[in-house]
Amino acid sequence: MADDSEFKYYRYNPSLAANVVFIVLFAAVSAGHLFLLIKRRTWYFVPFLIGCLFETFGYVARVVSSTETPNWTLTPFIIQTLLILLAPALYAASIYMVLGRLIRLLDADALSIIRSTWLTKIFVLGDVLSFLTQSAGGGLLANAKTASDQSLGKDVVLAGLGIQVVFFGLFIITTVVFHVRISQNPTARSLAATTPWRLLVVALYFSSALVMVRSLFRMVEYGMGNDGVLMRGEVWLFVFDGVLMLAVSGVFLWWYPGGILVGDSPFDETRSYSRETCNLQA
């Protein structure tokens, strides 16, 4: 029992084959997002792309660990811990910006419980806070040498994940309220829009639900501790993190915001407005 309570890098042997599969899949979606980002000039999706790359290199580090079994070294363990833990926060930053741009596109600021000028700022600020807190906790946990260090790192990670869940929950509520209101009281621009903006709302719902499930899973996982049941099987990480984040990546490849939203440079609002107008019928 004493041995079980000691901090260990892994409580299973990381699978070389499975982690290689995730590398290939995340590399593919990363390439797809890079291509679309450049083609559509959707610079607000840069954090999302970085999140995809975090996932890719996180699984690369896991492959390195799999080749070291059972004499795992610290560096690849830290890399995979931090990159896979933090990637969803980068996804979230771009997802938050999508809703704000959609509200402006449809001239529906009055229908949102948070004005679009503040919406992105509030949620991205929460996302940055979550990112930094999880980074600090992940670093502490990866370098834990005592039970006290392990407990502190776990608590800090849980705090960061908690911040993420709270802000994502508020984001989902904001999205639902906006969707209900614009369905009941459509704006002239929402009725005239030629782009399938409703599909983007569906993508926001789907991706938000997946990120929320993943964050709740990681909270339970870290809450159970290094010797908990969720840390003892690699399959849990694959199913409730890897697969879910792949699905989020795929959703926004299929319904890429740059193909629906316009005016994707936050530095040129005049050009943004003119592009939006071109996508509306008179």
Backbone as JSON, one array per atom type, in Angstrom:
{
  "sequence": "MADDSEFKYYRYNPSLAANVVFIVLFAAVSAGHLFLLIKRRTWYFVPFLIGCLFETFGYVARVVSSTETPNWTLTPFIIQTLLILLAPALYAASIYMVLGRLIRLLDADALSIIRSTWLTKIFVLGDVLSFLTQSAGGGLLANAKTASDQSLGKDVVLAGLGIQVVFFGLFIITTVVFHVRISQNPTARSLAATTPWRLLVVALYFSSALVMVRSLFRMVEYGMGNDGVLMRGEVWLFVFDGVLMLAVSGVFLWWYPGGILVGDSPFDETRSYSRETCNLQA",
  "N": [[0.83, -1.21, 0.0], [1.97, 1.21, 0.73], [3.7, 1.63, -1.33], [1.91, 2.14, -3.42], [0.99, 4.64, -2.76], [3.02, 6.34, -3.39], [4.29, 8.87, -5.59], [4.17, 8.33, -9.05], [5.41, 8.36, -12.39], [3.96, 7.04, -14.44], [1.28, 4.72, -14.11], [0.9, 2.58, -15.61], [1.91, 0.92, -18.61], [2.71, 3.01, -21.16], [1.13, 2.94, -24.33], [2.73, 2.31, -27.31], [1.76, 2.01, -29.99], [-0.94, 3.02, -29.88], [-0.53, 5.69, -29.09], [0.97, 6.64, -31.23], [-0.97, 6.57, -33.21], [-2.65, 8.64, -32.31], [-0.87, 10.75, -32.63], [-0.63, 10.89, -35.43], [-3.3, 11.47, -36.17], [-3.83, 13.92, -34.83], [-1.8, 15.46, -35.97], [-2.7, 15.52, -38.57], [-5.15, 16.98, -38.36], [-4.07, 19.33, -37.44], [-2.55, 20.17, -39.63], [-4.65, 20.58, -41.42], [-6.04, 22.69, -40.16], [-4.05, 24.65, -40.19], [-3.77, 25.1, -42.95], [-6.37, 26.1, -43.6], [-6.47, 28.31, -41.92], [-4.5, 30.0, -43.0], [-5.5, 30.26, -45.61], [-8.06, 31.4, -45.2], [-7.43, 33.48, -43.58], [-7.98, 33.61, -40.86], [-7.14, 34.77, -38.2], [-7.85, 34.78, -35.55], [-8.11, 32.17, -34.97], [-5.66, 31.16, -34.41], [-4.87, 30.45, -31.7], [-6.36, 28.07, -31.48], [-5.18, 26.43, -33.42], [-2.61, 26.24, -32.28], [-3.33, 24.82, -30.03], [-4.01, 22.36, -31.21], [-1.47, 21.62, -32.08], [-0.19, 21.42, -29.62], [-1.49, 19.14, -28.63], [-0.59, 17.26, -30.53], [2.26, 17.2, -30.12], [2.25, 16.56, -27.48], [1.42, 13.91, -27.5], [3.55, 12.89, -28.92], [5.54, 13.07, -27.0], [4.53, 11.18, -25.26], [4.94, 8.88, -26.73], [7.7, 8.8, -26.68], [8.02, 8.3, -23.94], [6.88, 5.76, -23.9], [8.81, 4.24, -25.1], [10.69, 4.15, -23.17], [9.89, 2.58, -21.11], [10.43, 0.37, -18.37], [11.72, 2.5, -17.26], [11.14, 5.4, -17.0], [11.79, 8.79, -17.93], [12.03, 12.18, -16.7], [11.65, 14.48, -18.4], [10.1, 13.93, -20.94], [7.77, 13.11, -19.67], [6.91, 15.41, -18.27], [6.49, 17.11, -20.46], [4.39, 15.82, -21.94], [2.44, 15.83, -19.97], [1.92, 18.6, -19.48], [1.36, 19.7, -22.09], [-0.87, 18.21, -23.1], [-2.66, 18.63, -21.05], [-3.03, 21.42, -21.16], [-3.85, 22.1, -23.74], [-6.74, 22.19, -24.37], [-7.48, 24.67, -23.24], [-6.44, 26.49, -25.02], [-7.89, 25.85, -27.31], [-10.36, 26.69, -26.36], [-10.05, 29.48, -26.21], [-10.21, 30.39, -28.88], [-12.75, 29.42, -29.54], [-14.37, 30.97, -27.86], [-14.04, 33.47, -29.1], [-15.32, 33.06, -31.49], [-18.11, 33.12, -30.95], [-18.5, 35.81, -30.2], [-17.89, 37.12, -32.61], [-19.86, 36.05, -34.24], [-22.17, 37.14, -33.11], [-21.76, 39.85, -33.69], [-21.73, 39.73, -36.47], [-24.39, 39.12, -37.04], [-25.6, 41.36, -36.16], [-26.65, 41.44, -33.55], [-26.27, 42.3, -30.95], [-27.88, 43.25, -28.91], [-29.27, 41.04, -28.13], [-27.7, 39.41, -26.67], [-26.59, 38.29, -23.45], [-24.26, 39.26, -22.58], [-22.48, 41.95, -23.77], [-21.08, 42.0, -27.04], [-18.67, 43.34, -27.29], [-17.52, 43.05, -24.84], [-17.68, 40.36, -24.37], [-15.74, 38.55, -25.56], [-13.43, 39.53, -24.29], [-13.94, 39.03, -21.54], [-14.28, 36.19, -21.41], [-11.89, 35.23, -22.58], [-10.05, 36.3, -20.82], [-10.69, 34.82, -18.51], [-9.98, 32.36, -19.53], [-7.22, 32.64, -19.92], [-6.44, 32.93, -17.26], [-7.16, 30.41, -16.3], [-5.46, 28.83, -17.88], [-2.88, 29.66, -17.03], [-2.99, 28.95, -14.34], [-3.37, 26.16, -14.46], [-1.0, 25.54, -15.76], [0.92, 26.2, -13.83], [0.18, 24.41, -11.79], [0.46, 21.95, -13.12], [3.21, 21.97, -13.59], [4.19, 21.92, -10.96], [3.18, 19.45, -10.14], [4.37, 17.66, -11.92], [6.99, 17.84, -11.14], [6.94, 16.93, -8.59], [8.26, 15.82, -5.55], [7.71, 15.06, -3.04], [4.99, 13.98, -0.89], [3.61, 16.21, -0.07], [4.28, 18.13, -2.03], [3.07, 16.91, -4.21], [0.37, 16.99, -3.46], [-0.07, 19.76, -3.37], [0.42, 20.5, -6.06], [-1.62, 19.04, -7.32], [-3.9, 20.3, -6.23], [-3.64, 22.89, -7.26], [-3.84, 22.42, -10.03], [-6.46, 21.44, -10.07], [-7.8, 23.75, -9.29], [-7.31, 25.38, -11.52], [-8.63, 23.89, -13.52], [-11.18, 24.05, -12.47], [-11.72, 26.79, -12.77], [-11.79, 26.87, -15.54], [-14.04, 25.24, -16.07], [-16.09, 26.75, -14.85], [-16.08, 29.17, -16.36], [-16.53, 28.11, -18.9], [-19.01, 26.99, -18.51], [-20.53, 29.32, -18.1], [-20.18, 30.4, -20.61], [-21.55, 28.55, -22.23], [-24.15, 28.95, -21.28], [-24.49, 31.62, -22.09], [-24.38, 31.29, -24.87], [-26.63, 29.63, -25.34], [-28.75, 31.29, -24.43], [-28.49, 33.45, -26.21], [-28.98, 32.09, -28.65], [-31.63, 31.21, -28.31], [-32.96, 33.66, -28.06], [-32.4, 34.96, -30.53], [-33.65, 33.24, -32.22], [-36.29, 33.58, -31.55], [-36.62, 36.31, -31.89], [-35.54, 37.28, -34.55], [-32.89, 39.1, -36.12], [-32.66, 41.56, -38.76], [-30.41, 41.11, -40.27], [-29.77, 38.5, -39.6], [-31.79, 37.13, -40.83], [-31.32, 37.74, -43.46], [-28.82, 36.79, -44.0], [-26.55, 34.96, -45.99], [-24.8, 33.01, -45.35], [-24.37, 29.87, -43.63], [-24.98, 30.32, -40.7], [-26.31, 29.16, -38.57], [-25.4, 26.55, -38.43], [-22.95, 26.96, -37.34], [-23.61, 27.64, -34.75], [-24.53, 25.18, -33.86], [-22.12, 23.8, -33.99], [-20.75, 25.17, -31.98], [-22.25, 24.42, -29.73], [-21.8, 21.61, -29.72], [-18.97, 21.36, -29.58], [-18.5, 22.75, -27.21], [-19.8, 21.16, -25.33], [-18.23, 18.84, -25.47], [-15.7, 19.78, -24.64], [-16.37, 20.54, -22.07], [-17.09, 18.07, -20.87], [-14.63, 16.77, -21.05], [-13.08, 18.45, -19.38], [-14.34, 18.11, -16.91], [-13.85, 15.4, -16.55], [-11.03, 15.47, -16.27], [-10.89, 16.88, -13.89], [-12.04, 15.08, -12.07], [-10.21, 13.01, -12.39], [-7.73, 14.14, -11.5], [-8.58, 14.79, -8.97], [-8.87, 12.29, -7.78], [-6.28, 11.58, -7.46], [-2.78, 10.59, -7.9], [-2.67, 7.86, -7.59], [-5.17, 7.02, -8.22], [-8.03, 5.35, -9.76], [-8.47, 6.29, -12.38], [-6.01, 7.14, -13.17], [-4.7, 4.85, -13.51], [-5.21, 3.53, -15.83], [-4.57, 3.8, -19.23], [-6.49, 3.98, -21.17], [-8.57, 5.59, -20.27], [-7.62, 8.2, -20.54], [-7.34, 8.3, -23.32], [-10.03, 7.98, -24.22], [-11.6, 9.96, -22.85], [-10.22, 12.29, -23.2], [-8.25, 12.46, -25.41], [-9.83, 11.45, -27.67], [-12.11, 13.09, -27.47], [-11.05, 15.69, -27.81], [-10.01, 15.43, -30.35], [-12.4, 15.19, -31.74], [-13.48, 17.75, -31.33], [-11.59, 19.23, -32.76], [-12.06, 18.21, -35.31], [-14.72, 18.97, -35.78], [-14.53, 21.75, -36.15], [-13.03, 21.79, -38.41], [-14.75, 20.77, -40.28], [-16.98, 22.5, -40.12], [-15.8, 25.16, -40.64], [-15.1, 28.21, -39.08], [-14.12, 30.41, -40.55], [-15.25, 30.05, -43.03], [-17.81, 30.73, -42.65], [-18.14, 32.91, -40.89], [-17.09, 36.32, -41.35], [-14.71, 38.99, -41.8], [-12.33, 38.57, -40.25], [-10.11, 39.68, -39.06], [-9.02, 41.08, -36.13], [-7.93, 43.55, -36.04], [-8.87, 45.35, -37.83], [-11.61, 46.8, -38.02], [-13.19, 48.2, -39.82], [-12.76, 47.04, -42.34], [-13.66, 44.57, -41.59], [-16.4, 45.0, -41.24], [-17.2, 45.65, -43.84], [-16.71, 43.26, -45.19], [-18.5, 41.58, -43.95], [-20.87, 42.69, -44.84], [-20.82, 42.07, -47.52], [-21.55, 39.44, -47.47], [-24.21, 39.34, -47.02], [-27.55, 39.38, -48.1], [-29.33, 41.88, -49.84]],
  "CA": [[0.0, 0.0, 0.0], [2.85, 2.37, 0.79], [4.22, 1.83, -2.68], [0.85, 2.72, -4.23], [0.8, 6.04, -2.42], [4.13, 7.12, -3.92], [4.05, 9.46, -6.91], [4.82, 7.64, -10.16], [5.15, 9.0, -13.67], [2.85, 6.3, -15.04], [0.88, 3.51, -13.4], [0.66, 1.62, -16.69], [2.92, 1.06, -19.65], [2.12, 3.74, -22.28], [1.07, 2.17, -25.57], [3.41, 2.93, -28.45], [0.88, 2.03, -31.16], [-2.08, 3.92, -29.69], [-0.06, 7.07, -29.06], [1.35, 6.98, -32.6], [-2.23, 6.85, -33.91], [-3.09, 9.99, -31.93], [0.05, 11.7, -33.26], [-1.0, 10.99, -36.84], [-4.59, 12.14, -36.28], [-3.7, 15.33, -34.43], [-0.97, 16.12, -36.97], [-3.56, 15.73, -39.74], [-6.07, 18.1, -38.13], [-3.23, 20.53, -37.33], [-2.25, 20.58, -41.0], [-5.89, 21.11, -41.98], [-6.32, 24.01, -39.58], [-3.04, 25.58, -40.68], [-4.14, 25.42, -44.32], [-7.56, 26.95, -43.6], [-6.15, 29.58, -41.26], [-3.8, 30.84, -43.98], [-6.39, 30.52, -46.74], [-9.16, 32.28, -44.79], [-6.86, 34.56, -42.77], [-8.72, 33.62, -39.59], [-6.07, 34.85, -37.21], [-8.38, 34.47, -34.21], [-8.04, 30.72, -34.78], [-4.28, 30.77, -34.1], [-4.82, 29.66, -30.46], [-6.91, 26.74, -31.74], [-4.12, 25.69, -34.11], [-1.57, 25.94, -31.3], [-3.88, 23.74, -29.21], [-3.84, 21.12, -31.98], [-0.04, 21.28, -32.05], [0.08, 20.95, -28.26], [-1.94, 17.76, -28.57], [0.31, 16.44, -31.35], [3.56, 17.01, -29.47], [2.0, 15.87, -26.22], [1.43, 12.47, -27.77], [4.93, 12.54, -29.29], [6.23, 12.85, -25.73], [4.06, 9.91, -24.7], [5.63, 7.83, -27.47], [9.05, 8.73, -26.1], [7.88, 7.6, -22.66], [6.58, 4.34, -24.14], [10.07, 3.56, -25.45], [11.55, 4.13, -21.98], [9.29, 1.7, -20.1], [9.77, 1.03, -17.23], [12.62, 3.51, -16.69], [10.71, 6.66, -17.58], [12.53, 9.99, -17.54], [11.17, 13.29, -16.31], [11.34, 15.47, -19.44], [8.92, 13.61, -21.75], [6.58, 13.06, -18.81], [6.47, 16.79, -18.05], [6.0, 17.65, -21.73], [3.08, 15.26, -22.25], [1.5, 16.27, -18.93], [1.55, 20.0, -19.67], [0.77, 19.98, -23.4], [-2.21, 17.62, -23.22], [-3.5, 19.29, -20.05], [-3.29, 22.83, -21.47], [-4.36, 22.29, -25.1], [-8.14, 22.64, -24.44], [-7.59, 26.09, -22.92], [-6.16, 27.2, -26.26], [-9.08, 25.64, -28.12], [-11.43, 27.5, -25.79], [-9.84, 30.89, -26.53], [-10.77, 30.64, -30.22], [-14.19, 29.16, -29.48], [-14.98, 32.15, -27.27], [-14.03, 34.55, -30.07], [-16.29, 32.75, -32.54], [-19.44, 33.6, -30.56], [-18.51, 37.27, -30.28], [-17.93, 37.5, -34.02], [-21.17, 35.68, -34.76], [-23.13, 38.14, -32.62], [-21.56, 41.08, -34.46], [-22.13, 39.45, -37.85], [-25.85, 39.13, -37.13], [-26.08, 42.63, -35.59], [-27.56, 40.96, -32.5], [-25.67, 42.6, -29.66], [-28.94, 43.45, -27.91], [-29.84, 39.75, -27.76], [-26.73, 38.68, -25.85], [-26.57, 38.71, -22.05], [-22.99, 39.98, -22.44], [-22.21, 42.66, -25.01], [-20.01, 41.36, -27.81], [-17.41, 44.05, -27.05], [-16.99, 42.55, -23.58], [-17.79, 38.9, -24.3], [-14.45, 37.92, -25.82], [-12.47, 39.95, -23.26], [-14.25, 38.34, -20.28], [-14.02, 34.76, -21.48], [-10.48, 34.98, -22.84], [-9.37, 36.58, -19.55], [-10.89, 33.63, -17.69], [-9.23, 31.28, -20.15], [-5.81, 32.88, -19.6], [-6.28, 32.62, -15.84], [-7.21, 28.95, -16.2], [-4.24, 28.32, -18.52], [-1.72, 29.92, -16.17], [-3.13, 28.17, -13.1], [-3.1, 24.76, -14.79], [0.44, 25.44, -16.07], [1.64, 26.19, -12.56], [-0.12, 23.16, -11.1], [1.07, 20.85, -13.85], [4.64, 22.01, -13.34], [4.42, 21.46, -9.59], [2.87, 18.03, -10.05], [5.36, 16.9, -12.68], [8.26, 17.88, -10.41], [6.68, 16.58, -7.19], [9.2, 14.88, -4.93], [7.14, 14.65, -1.76], [3.53, 13.93, -0.88], [3.15, 17.59, 0.07], [4.4, 18.74, -3.36], [2.06, 16.28, -5.05], [-0.93, 17.5, -3.05], [-0.15, 21.16, -3.79], [0.27, 20.52, -7.51], [-2.97, 18.56, -7.64], [-4.87, 21.33, -5.86], [-3.52, 24.02, -8.2], [-4.43, 21.96, -11.29], [-7.91, 21.39, -9.87], [-8.28, 25.13, -9.29], [-7.3, 25.82, -12.91], [-9.72, 23.2, -14.22], [-12.42, 24.61, -11.95], [-11.91, 28.07, -13.44], [-12.17, 26.55, -16.91], [-15.41, 24.74, -16.06], [-16.99, 27.86, -14.53], [-16.18, 30.08, -17.5], [-17.15, 27.42, -20.02], [-20.42, 26.89, -18.18], [-21.12, 30.62, -18.38], [-20.18, 30.55, -22.06], [-22.64, 27.73, -22.76], [-25.39, 29.66, -20.95], [-24.55, 32.79, -22.97], [-24.69, 30.8, -26.21], [-28.02, 29.16, -25.35], [-29.65, 32.45, -24.33], [-28.41, 34.16, -27.49], [-29.64, 31.29, -29.68], [-33.08, 31.26, -28.07], [-33.45, 35.02, -28.33], [-32.36, 35.29, -31.95], [-34.65, 32.39, -32.87], [-37.6, 34.18, -31.27], [-36.63, 37.69, -32.4], [-34.43, 37.36, -35.49], [-32.53, 40.41, -36.64], [-32.75, 41.64, -40.22], [-29.21, 40.52, -40.85], [-29.81, 37.04, -39.43], [-32.73, 36.62, -41.84], [-30.78, 37.97, -44.8], [-27.49, 36.19, -44.15], [-26.45, 33.84, -46.92], [-23.92, 31.99, -44.77], [-25.1, 28.96, -42.72], [-24.52, 30.64, -39.35], [-26.94, 28.26, -37.59], [-24.52, 25.39, -38.29], [-21.87, 27.35, -36.44], [-24.16, 27.54, -33.4], [-24.51, 23.75, -33.55], [-20.71, 23.47, -33.73], [-20.42, 25.71, -30.66], [-22.88, 23.53, -28.74], [-21.15, 20.31, -29.72], [-17.6, 21.5, -29.09], [-18.55, 23.17, -25.8], [-20.16, 19.98, -24.53], [-17.08, 17.94, -25.42], [-14.66, 20.37, -23.79], [-16.86, 20.49, -20.69], [-16.96, 16.68, -20.41], [-13.2, 16.53, -20.88], [-12.6, 19.18, -18.2], [-14.89, 17.44, -15.73], [-13.08, 14.15, -16.41], [-9.71, 15.75, -15.71], [-11.07, 17.26, -12.49], [-12.22, 13.83, -11.31], [-8.94, 12.28, -12.47], [-6.77, 14.74, -10.58], [-9.13, 14.71, -7.63], [-8.6, 10.95, -7.25], [-4.87, 11.48, -7.13], [-1.88, 9.84, -8.77], [-2.92, 6.42, -7.47], [-6.59, 6.78, -8.47], [-8.34, 4.39, -10.82], [-8.37, 6.91, -13.7], [-4.58, 7.27, -13.49], [-4.14, 3.5, -13.63], [-5.49, 2.99, -17.15], [-4.36, 4.76, -20.31], [-7.7, 4.07, -21.97], [-9.38, 6.72, -19.82], [-7.06, 9.4, -21.17], [-7.67, 8.26, -24.74], [-11.47, 8.13, -24.46], [-12.18, 11.19, -22.31], [-9.42, 13.47, -23.54], [-7.78, 12.39, -26.79], [-10.92, 11.33, -28.65], [-12.98, 14.27, -27.39], [-10.39, 16.85, -28.41], [-9.98, 15.17, -31.79], [-13.73, 15.5, -32.25], [-13.58, 19.21, -31.37], [-10.75, 19.66, -33.88], [-12.73, 17.83, -36.54], [-15.94, 19.78, -35.94], [-14.2, 23.06, -36.69], [-12.55, 21.62, -39.77], [-15.94, 20.54, -41.11], [-17.7, 23.77, -40.12], [-14.75, 26.12, -40.31], [-15.68, 29.54, -38.88], [-13.72, 31.32, -41.61], [-16.13, 29.88, -44.17], [-19.14, 31.19, -42.25], [-17.94, 34.27, -40.41], [-16.2, 37.13, -42.15], [-14.1, 40.03, -40.99], [-11.65, 37.79, -39.23], [-8.96, 40.36, -38.46], [-9.46, 41.93, -35.03], [-7.24, 44.84, -36.1], [-9.43, 46.19, -38.88], [-13.05, 46.68, -37.88], [-13.85, 48.74, -41.01], [-12.71, 45.97, -43.33], [-14.51, 43.51, -41.05], [-17.8, 45.31, -41.5], [-17.45, 45.58, -45.27], [-16.75, 41.86, -45.59], [-19.76, 41.02, -43.47], [-21.94, 43.2, -45.69], [-20.77, 41.33, -48.78], [-22.13, 38.12, -47.27], [-25.62, 39.5, -46.71], [-28.39, 39.77, -49.21], [-30.03, 43.14, -49.59]],
  "C": [[0.86, 1.25, 0.0], [3.4, 2.7, -0.59], [3.2, 2.5, -3.57], [0.69, 4.21, -3.97], [1.92, 6.93, -2.94], [3.78, 7.66, -5.3], [4.85, 8.7, -7.96], [4.47, 8.36, -11.45], [3.95, 8.35, -14.35], [2.54, 5.09, -14.17], [0.41, 2.44, -14.4], [1.81, 1.81, -17.67], [2.3, 1.77, -20.85], [2.21, 2.94, -23.57], [1.74, 2.92, -26.71], [2.45, 3.09, -29.63], [-0.25, 3.04, -31.02], [-1.65, 5.38, -29.72], [0.41, 7.54, -30.43], [0.1, 7.32, -33.41], [-2.71, 8.26, -33.58], [-2.16, 11.06, -32.51], [-0.38, 11.95, -34.71], [-2.3, 11.79, -37.0], [-4.5, 13.61, -35.91], [-2.82, 16.11, -35.41], [-1.8, 16.44, -38.21], [-4.5, 16.92, -39.53], [-5.28, 19.4, -37.97], [-2.91, 21.07, -38.71], [-3.49, 21.19, -41.66], [-6.2, 22.49, -41.46], [-5.3, 25.05, -40.03], [-3.38, 26.04, -42.1], [-5.32, 26.39, -44.36], [-7.3, 28.3, -42.96], [-5.45, 30.53, -42.24], [-4.72, 31.22, -45.13], [-7.46, 31.54, -46.38], [-8.7, 33.49, -43.98], [-7.64, 34.72, -41.45], [-7.72, 33.61, -38.44], [-6.56, 34.57, -35.8], [-8.4, 32.96, -33.94], [-6.6, 30.24, -34.56], [-4.19, 30.0, -32.79], [-5.32, 28.23, -30.66], [-5.86, 25.86, -32.42], [-3.0, 25.31, -33.15], [-2.03, 24.82, -30.37], [-3.74, 22.4, -29.9], [-2.38, 20.66, -31.96], [0.38, 20.81, -30.66], [-0.3, 19.48, -28.13], [-0.97, 16.84, -29.32], [1.61, 16.15, -30.62], [3.42, 16.4, -28.08], [2.03, 14.37, -26.41], [2.79, 12.0, -28.28], [5.72, 12.23, -28.02], [5.8, 11.54, -25.08], [4.7, 8.73, -25.44], [7.05, 7.67, -26.95], [9.02, 7.98, -24.78], [7.66, 6.11, -22.87], [7.84, 3.56, -24.49], [11.02, 3.45, -24.26], [11.07, 3.17, -20.9], [10.27, 0.6, -19.67], [10.6, 2.14, -16.6], [12.32, 4.89, -17.29], [11.54, 7.82, -17.06], [11.57, 11.16, -17.37], [10.73, 14.16, -17.49], [10.14, 15.11, -20.32], [7.64, 13.53, -20.92], [6.03, 14.46, -18.56], [5.85, 17.36, -19.32], [4.6, 17.14, -22.04], [2.04, 15.71, -21.23], [1.0, 17.68, -19.22], [0.84, 20.24, -20.99], [-0.65, 19.44, -23.53], [-3.17, 18.25, -22.22], [-3.94, 20.68, -20.51], [-3.93, 23.06, -22.83], [-5.81, 22.78, -25.14], [-8.35, 24.11, -24.09], [-7.33, 26.95, -24.15], [-7.31, 27.04, -27.25], [-10.17, 26.62, -27.68], [-11.29, 28.97, -26.17], [-10.43, 31.24, -27.89], [-12.27, 30.43, -30.25], [-14.93, 30.36, -28.9], [-15.09, 33.28, -28.29], [-15.03, 34.32, -31.19], [-17.67, 33.3, -32.19], [-19.52, 35.11, -30.66], [-18.61, 37.75, -31.72], [-19.27, 37.15, -34.66], [-22.22, 36.7, -34.35], [-22.99, 39.43, -33.42], [-22.0, 40.9, -35.91], [-23.63, 39.6, -38.02], [-26.46, 40.41, -36.56], [-27.06, 42.34, -34.44], [-27.0, 41.22, -31.1], [-26.71, 42.72, -28.55], [-29.52, 42.13, -27.41], [-28.89, 38.91, -26.89], [-26.74, 39.19, -24.42], [-25.25, 39.41, -21.71], [-22.71, 40.65, -23.78], [-21.0, 42.06, -25.71], [-18.66, 42.04, -27.58], [-16.73, 43.57, -25.77], [-16.88, 41.03, -23.55], [-16.43, 38.22, -24.48], [-13.45, 38.26, -24.72], [-12.68, 39.16, -21.97], [-13.85, 36.87, -20.34], [-12.55, 34.44, -21.75], [-9.65, 35.27, -21.58], [-9.48, 35.38, -18.61], [-10.08, 32.46, -18.21], [-7.73, 31.41, -19.84], [-5.53, 32.53, -18.14], [-6.26, 31.11, -15.62], [-5.93, 28.33, -16.74], [-3.04, 28.47, -17.6], [-1.78, 29.09, -14.89], [-2.84, 26.7, -13.35], [-1.61, 24.55, -15.1], [1.25, 25.33, -14.79], [1.43, 24.87, -11.83], [0.51, 21.97, -11.78], [2.57, 20.79, -13.63], [4.99, 21.5, -11.95], [4.23, 19.95, -9.48], [3.93, 17.18, -10.76], [6.7, 16.83, -11.95], [8.11, 17.48, -8.95], [7.68, 15.53, -6.7], [8.7, 14.37, -3.59], [5.63, 14.61, -1.88], [2.93, 15.32, -0.78], [3.19, 18.32, -1.27], [3.31, 18.21, -4.29], [0.68, 16.84, -4.74], [-1.12, 18.95, -3.5], [-0.36, 21.26, -5.29], [-1.11, 20.1, -7.94], [-4.01, 19.63, -7.37], [-4.84, 22.52, -6.82], [-4.11, 23.64, -9.56], [-5.96, 21.94, -11.18], [-8.51, 22.79, -9.87], [-8.35, 25.67, -10.72], [-8.42, 25.19, -13.72], [-11.06, 23.73, -13.76], [-12.74, 25.95, -12.59], [-12.39, 27.84, -14.87], [-13.63, 26.09, -16.99], [-16.4, 25.87, -15.79], [-17.17, 28.78, -15.73], [-16.81, 29.4, -18.7], [-18.64, 27.22, -19.77], [-21.15, 28.19, -18.47], [-21.2, 30.87, -19.88], [-21.33, 29.77, -22.69], [-23.98, 28.41, -22.49], [-25.57, 30.87, -21.87], [-24.94, 32.39, -24.39], [-26.14, 30.37, -26.33], [-28.99, 30.33, -25.32], [-29.66, 33.23, -25.64], [-29.17, 33.41, -28.58], [-31.16, 31.34, -29.54], [-33.64, 32.62, -28.46], [-33.46, 35.34, -29.81], [-33.32, 34.41, -32.76], [-36.04, 32.98, -32.7], [-37.72, 35.58, -31.86], [-35.46, 37.88, -33.37], [-34.16, 38.79, -35.95], [-32.63, 40.38, -38.17], [-31.55, 40.95, -40.87], [-29.18, 39.01, -40.67], [-30.74, 36.41, -40.46], [-32.15, 36.72, -43.24], [-29.46, 37.27, -45.05], [-27.51, 34.99, -45.09], [-25.55, 32.72, -46.39], [-24.69, 31.15, -43.75], [-24.67, 29.15, -41.26], [-25.12, 29.71, -38.29], [-26.09, 26.99, -37.38], [-23.36, 25.7, -37.34], [-22.34, 27.31, -34.98], [-24.16, 26.08, -32.95], [-23.08, 23.32, -33.22], [-20.27, 23.98, -32.36], [-21.01, 24.84, -29.56], [-22.08, 22.24, -28.59], [-19.75, 20.39, -29.11], [-17.58, 21.88, -27.62], [-18.87, 22.0, -24.89], [-18.97, 19.04, -24.39], [-15.97, 18.48, -24.52], [-15.08, 20.32, -22.32], [-16.71, 19.08, -20.11], [-15.49, 16.37, -20.14], [-12.67, 17.21, -19.62], [-13.1, 18.55, -16.91], [-14.16, 16.12, -15.47], [-11.73, 14.43, -15.77], [-9.8, 16.2, -14.26], [-11.22, 16.02, -11.61], [-10.91, 13.06, -11.26], [-7.93, 12.83, -11.48], [-7.26, 14.71, -9.14], [-8.88, 13.37, -6.97], [-7.13, 10.76, -6.88], [-4.09, 10.59, -8.07], [-2.1, 8.33, -8.71], [-4.39, 6.07, -7.68], [-6.82, 5.86, -9.65], [-8.17, 5.0, -12.21], [-6.92, 7.12, -14.13], [-3.95, 5.9, -13.75], [-4.39, 2.87, -15.01], [-5.37, 4.05, -18.22], [-5.62, 4.98, -21.14], [-8.56, 5.25, -21.57], [-8.92, 8.02, -20.46], [-7.44, 9.45, -22.65], [-9.14, 8.6, -24.99], [-11.98, 9.5, -24.04], [-11.33, 12.44, -22.5], [-9.05, 13.43, -25.02], [-8.89, 12.38, -27.82], [-11.81, 12.57, -28.65], [-12.33, 15.49, -28.05], [-10.18, 16.66, -29.91], [-11.31, 15.53, -32.42], [-13.93, 17.01, -32.35], [-12.79, 19.76, -32.56], [-11.44, 19.38, -35.21], [-13.97, 18.65, -36.82], [-15.61, 21.11, -36.6], [-13.4, 22.99, -37.99], [-13.72, 21.49, -40.73], [-16.76, 21.82, -41.25], [-16.72, 24.86, -39.73], [-15.33, 27.53, -40.2], [-15.33, 30.53, -39.98], [-14.57, 31.19, -42.86], [-17.53, 30.38, -43.9], [-19.09, 32.63, -41.76], [-17.02, 35.01, -41.37], [-15.68, 38.24, -41.27], [-13.29, 39.42, -39.87], [-10.38, 38.43, -38.71], [-9.44, 41.29, -37.36], [-8.85, 43.32, -35.09], [-7.84, 45.78, -37.14], [-10.94, 46.05, -38.88], [-13.78, 47.19, -39.12], [-13.89, 47.68, -42.1], [-13.61, 44.83, -42.91], [-15.95, 43.76, -41.42], [-18.11, 45.19, -42.98], [-17.52, 44.15, -45.75], [-18.04, 41.21, -45.15], [-20.89, 41.43, -44.4], [-21.99, 42.44, -47.0], [-21.42, 39.96, -48.66], [-23.59, 38.18, -46.87], [-26.37, 39.89, -47.97], [-29.11, 41.06, -48.87], [-31.47, 42.85, -49.2]]
}
